[in-house]
Structures are given as structure tokens and as C-alpha cells.
């Protein structure tokens, strides 16, 4: 009797791909990029991807050097009379849904006195291609790139500075280390003059503000007792890295840390090797942290504008 083909595991496939990339000693999503004027990968309708799909397609766009931000399925391309070029490989992305399953509640359930319906969340995968892998698409899927702005060294970038200053998280600028101290609920940062590229300063600031969002009175994110080098610490570092990546896409910097070394990469590898679902959970947590910081900055600027009026 022939053996049945093993069921495809999207989480394992994506995680193994990520492990192979990080084992080379690089974090490709840190490379500054815009594709066709967009800092985020876009669906065929122009809607930006979020969470883990944003992260995955950002990484693949950077590594392949695609000049278009648009991604689509083969049927979507075919619907526009376009065709995937021969030999092109697809990229795996995921989506989440939920369904309800009615339990066996007996007569009481039939009469509506109890609700035994349980909600099940599920993950499915599908494959997409970048517009650069497709022939015959309208020109709108290949927008012109925007010029990269030039920022003087060690000087604040006005829109980035305004963004962070409006967030109600206290930041102290002193010394040469960057960290968040939960006991006093403060972020500590080296001054911008210590950074040759000011975008790196904001990348670090975003990383540390992400750590601050884990506080109980903010997002209450907790992976267990965190000590330097343990698994809980490593998981939180991944969230901060991804938050800085997502936030940087909106503001114009890339994720950055003061120490990029083998130990930092090992944090990623240890978590990914032990849990094939980790990248999905931590990308979702990072998206929540990014959205939180954006909301707090907008609220702070609105409040300041009201006071000035």
C-alpha cells in the first residue's frame, strides 16, 4: 500500500526558510528599500500587507531586488490577461479565519438556554508572485521609484522626531546604551549625536519604545520571567525587532540595534527552531505594538494642537 503524502505544513516551511536565511548571518529586512515608491508590500488592490505577511514579503522583496511593491496570486494575474514568467517561484503567505462548531448541548441548547458553539481559529496558506515576475500587467503595477531623501548626520529628522516626542513614554537621553527599564517605566537612549546616521537613532528608539509597550498598563505582553539570554528575553527581542521594522516602513528608517552580533542572531534561531508558530505570534504582537505607538503619537499631537489653539 502506497504511503500517503505528508500534509504540507506552511508554518514549518516558512520558519525553515527564515532559519536558513538567518543562519547566513543577515537580517535582510533591515536593508533600506522602497519598491515603486511604497515602503510596504501591497496586495493587488493596493492595500498594504500587515503582520507576518508584511514581514515575509518585505524580506523577499529585498532579497530578490524587486522594483514593484505589488503581489498577487496566479488567478489574479490571469484575470488581467497577465502570465507568470516561466521558471518564477511563488512566495508563501498565510491568512487567518475562524469557524464555529456547535457542541452537543442537549435539549437546553436546542431551546437556546445555553450556547455551546465554539469558535475555532485556523490558518491557511496561499502563494503569491511579485509583479516583477509577471508579464502583461498594466503599467500601474510598476510605479516609478521615489528618490531616497538625504539626511544630514547626527541631526534630528523633523517628522520622525515629532512622532516619538508625541508618544507618552518618557525617554531619557544619556550614556551610550539603549534600554527600557520597567521599574521606572522609562526608555534610556544615547543622544542622536552618537549616531552617524540619524535613521539608526530612530530605529533604536523604536526598538526600545516597543519594549515599553509590554508594560501592564499598555499592551500587557508577557512571555514569562525574562532574564538576559533566556527564551522569554529572546521572544521579546524578536517583537521589538519586528515593531521597529513595521514602524520604520511608515516613517522612513529600518530596524536597528546597537549590537548586531552572533548572540543577537542566536536569539532568533533558538526561538524559531523550538517553535514553528513563533514568527506568526510575534509578528502579530509586533503589529499590535506598532499600531499602539502610532495611536499614542497621533493622540499626543492632537492634544498638543488643542492646547496651542
C-alpha positions in Angstrom: 0.0 0.0 0.0 1.4 3.4 -1.0 2.2 5.8 1.7 0.1 8.9 1.8 1.9 12.2 1.1 2.6 14.2 4.3 0.3 17.2 4.7 2.0 20.4 3.8 2.9 22.5 6.9 3.0 26.2 6.0 4.3 27.2 9.4 7.2 24.8 9.2 8.0 25.8 5.6 8.1 29.5 6.4 10.0 29.0 9.6 12.6 26.8 8.0 13.1 29.4 5.2 13.7 32.1 7.8 16.1 29.9 9.7 18.2 29.3 6.6 18.4 33.0 5.9 19.4 34.0 9.4 22.0 31.2 9.6 23.8 33.1 6.8 24.3 35.9 9.4 22.0 38.5 7.8 18.7 40.1 8.6 17.6 41.2 5.1 14.5 43.2 6.2 17.0 45.7 7.7 18.1 46.8 4.2 16.6 50.2 3.4 14.2 49.8 0.5 11.2 51.2 -1.3 9.6 49.4 -4.2 7.9 51.7 -6.7 7.5 54.4 -4.1 6.0 52.1 -1.4 7.7 51.2 1.8 5.3 48.2 2.3 4.3 45.2 0.1 0.9 45.8 -1.4 -2.0 43.5 -2.4 -3.3 43.6 -5.9 -5.9 46.1 -4.7 -3.2 48.5 -3.3 -3.9 47.5 0.4 -0.7 47.1 2.4 0.1 43.7 3.9 0.3 43.6 7.7 1.9 41.4 10.4 3.8 38.3 9.3 2.9 38.7 5.6 4.3 42.2 5.6 7.4 40.9 7.2 7.8 37.9 4.8 7.2 39.9 1.6 9.4 42.7 2.8 12.2 40.2 3.2 11.6 38.6 -0.2 11.3 41.9 -2.0 14.6 43.0 -0.5 16.4 39.7 -1.3 15.2 39.5 -4.9 15.5 43.2 -5.6 12.0 43.6 -6.9 11.1 47.1 -8.1 7.3 46.7 -7.6 5.5 46.6 -4.3 2.6 44.6 -5.7 1.9 40.9 -5.0 -0.9 38.7 -6.4 -2.0 35.1 -6.9 -1.8 33.4 -10.3 -5.6 33.6 -10.8 -5.5 37.4 -10.0 -2.8 37.8 -12.7 -4.6 35.7 -15.2 -7.8 37.7 -14.7 -5.8 40.7 -16.1 -4.6 38.6 -19.0 -1.2 38.5 -17.5 1.0 35.5 -17.1 3.7 34.3 -14.7 7.1 34.1 -16.3 8.4 30.6 -16.8 10.6 29.4 -14.0 9.4 32.0 -11.5 8.9 30.8 -7.9 6.0 31.8 -5.8 6.1 33.1 -2.2 4.1 31.6 0.6 1.9 33.8 2.7 -0.9 33.0 5.2 -4.3 34.1 6.3 -6.4 33.6 9.3 -10.0 32.8 9.7 -12.5 31.4 12.2 -15.4 29.0 12.2 -18.0 28.0 14.7 -18.7 24.4 15.7 -21.9 23.6 17.6 -21.4 21.5 20.6 -23.7 18.8 21.9 -25.7 20.8 24.4 -28.9 18.6 24.5 -32.4 20.0 24.8 -31.3 23.1 26.7 -29.0 24.1 23.8 -31.8 23.4 21.3 -34.1 25.7 23.3 -31.4 28.5 23.3 -30.8 28.4 27.0 -27.0 27.8 26.5 -24.6 28.4 23.7 -22.2 25.5 23.2 -20.9 26.9 19.9 -17.1 27.1 19.9 -15.0 29.4 17.8 -12.0 27.8 16.1 -9.3 29.9 14.6 -7.5 28.4 11.7 -4.5 29.3 9.5 -4.3 28.7 5.8 -1.7 29.5 3.2 -1.6 30.6 -0.4 1.0 31.6 -2.9 1.7 34.9 -4.5 4.0 36.4 -7.1 5.6 39.8 -7.3 4.5 42.0 -10.3 8.1 41.8 -11.5 7.6 38.1 -12.0 4.6 38.6 -14.2 4.3 39.6 -17.9 1.5 41.7 -19.3 0.4 43.7 -16.2 -0.8 47.3 -16.6 1.9 49.9 -16.1 0.3 50.9 -12.8 1.8 47.8 -11.2 5.3 49.1 -11.9 5.2 52.7 -10.4 8.4 54.8 -10.6 10.7 54.7 -7.6 10.9 57.8 -5.3 14.2 59.5 -4.7 15.8 58.5 -1.4 16.0 61.5 0.9 19.3 62.7 2.2 19.5 63.3 6.0 22.5 65.1 7.5 24.4 63.1 10.0 23.7 63.4 13.7 20.8 65.8 13.2 17.1 65.2 14.0 14.8 64.3 11.2 11.8 66.5 11.9 8.8 64.2 11.2 10.5 61.3 13.0 11.4 63.4 16.0 7.9 64.8 16.2 6.4 61.3 16.1 8.4 59.9 19.0 8.2 63.1 21.1 4.4 62.9 21.0 4.3 59.4 22.5 3.6 59.4 26.2 6.6 57.2 27.1 9.3 59.0 28.9 12.7 58.9 27.2 16.0 59.9 28.9 18.9 60.7 26.6 22.2 59.9 28.3 25.1 57.5 28.1 25.9 55.1 25.3 23.4 52.3 26.0 19.8 51.9 24.9 17.2 50.0 27.0 13.8 50.1 28.6 13.7 49.9 32.4 10.3 48.5 33.6 10.9 49.5 37.3 10.7 53.2 36.4 8.8 52.8 33.1 11.4 54.8 31.1 13.3 54.4 27.9 17.0 55.3 28.0 18.8 56.3 24.8 22.2 57.6 23.7 21.8 61.1 22.2 21.5 61.4 18.5 25.0 62.9 18.2 26.4 59.4 18.8 24.8 58.1 15.6 26.5 58.6 12.3 23.1 58.0 10.5 20.1 59.6 12.3 17.8 56.9 10.9 19.7 54.4 13.0 18.9 56.6 16.1 15.2 56.3 15.4 15.4 52.6 14.6 16.9 52.1 18.1 14.3 54.4 19.7 11.5 52.4 18.0 13.0 49.2 19.3 13.1 50.4 22.9 9.6 52.0 22.7 8.4 48.6 21.6 9.7 47.1 24.8 7.8 49.8 26.7 4.5 48.7 25.2 4.8 45.4 27.1 4.0 47.2 30.4 0.8 46.0 32.1 -0.8 49.4 31.7 -0.2 49.3 27.9 -0.4 46.0 26.0 0.5 43.7 28.9 2.7 41.5 26.8 4.3 38.7 28.8 6.3 35.7 27.7 7.3 34.7 31.3 10.2 35.7 33.5 12.7 37.5 31.3 16.4 37.3 32.0 19.2 38.3 29.7 19.7 35.4 27.2 16.7 33.2 28.2 13.8 32.3 25.9 11.4 34.9 27.2 14.1 37.6 26.6 14.7 36.2 23.1 11.0 36.3 22.2 10.6 39.9 23.4 13.7 40.9 21.3 12.0 39.5 18.2 8.9 41.5 18.9 10.9 44.7 19.3 12.9 44.0 16.1 9.7 43.5 14.1 8.0 46.5 15.6 10.9 48.7 14.6 10.7 47.2 11.1 7.0 47.9 10.8 7.2 51.4 12.3 10.2 52.2 10.1 8.3 51.4 7.0 5.9 54.2 7.8 8.5 56.7 9.0 11.5 56.0 6.8 14.1 54.1 8.8 15.0 50.5 9.2 15.2 48.3 12.3 18.5 48.8 14.1 20.2 47.7 17.3 23.4 48.9 18.9 24.8 45.4 18.9 24.3 43.2 15.9 26.3 40.1 16.7 26.1 36.3 16.8 24.3 36.3 20.1 21.5 38.5 18.7 21.1 36.2 15.7 21.1 33.2 18.1 18.1 34.6 19.9 16.1 34.4 16.7 17.4 30.9 15.8 16.7 29.4 19.2 13.1 30.6 19.3 12.4 29.6 15.6 13.9 26.2 16.0 11.9 25.4 19.1 8.5 26.8 17.9 7.4 26.8 14.2 4.5 29.1 15.1 6.7 31.7 16.9 7.2 34.1 14.0 3.4 34.3 13.4 2.6 35.1 17.0 5.5 37.6 17.4 4.7 39.3 14.2 1.1 39.8 15.4 2.4 41.1 18.7 4.7 43.5 16.8 1.9 44.7 14.6 -0.2 45.5 17.8 2.8 47.3 19.3 3.3 49.3 16.1 -0.4 50.3 15.9 -0.3 51.2 19.6 2.7 53.6 19.2 1.1 55.2 16.1 -2.2 55.7 18.0 -0.4 57.2 21.0 1.7 59.5 18.8 -1.4 60.7 17.0 -3.2 61.3 20.3 -0.3 63.2 21.7 0.0 65.5 18.7 -3.8 66.1 18.7 -3.6 67.0 22.4 -0.7 69.4 21.7 -2.6 71.0 18.8 -5.6 71.5 21.0 -3.5 73.3 23.7 -2.0 75.5 21.1 -5.3 76.5 19.6 
